[in-house]
Amino acid sequence: MSIFDFAAGTDPAMAEDAAVCSRKACRARASWQVLWNNPKIHSPERRKIWLACADHREWLEDYLQTRGLWKETLPLEDRAAGVLEQDS
């Protein structure tokens, strides 16, 4: 829990139990992983992950595609077991 959780009105119980959409101000449960990388600063094999709810999946993909950063989108369930690291 951080000060940003209080400011955004995030329910601490939900934040710990569920993956949350990366779209600004969205606190919906994520169901997609949007994988991307910036070739100017990341090695080709590196993948950053933004999580997306059903409503914001297309918006996040379009945002990254416009900038040439999008690589692929996968269902969240396909993620290997373990803690999910979400990029902001």
Buried (B, 14 or more C-beta within 10 A) or exposed (E): EEEEEEEBEBEEEEBEEEBBBBBEEBBBBBBBBBBBBEEEEEEEEEBBBBBBBEEBBEEBBEBBEEEEBBBEBEEBEEBEEEEEEBEE
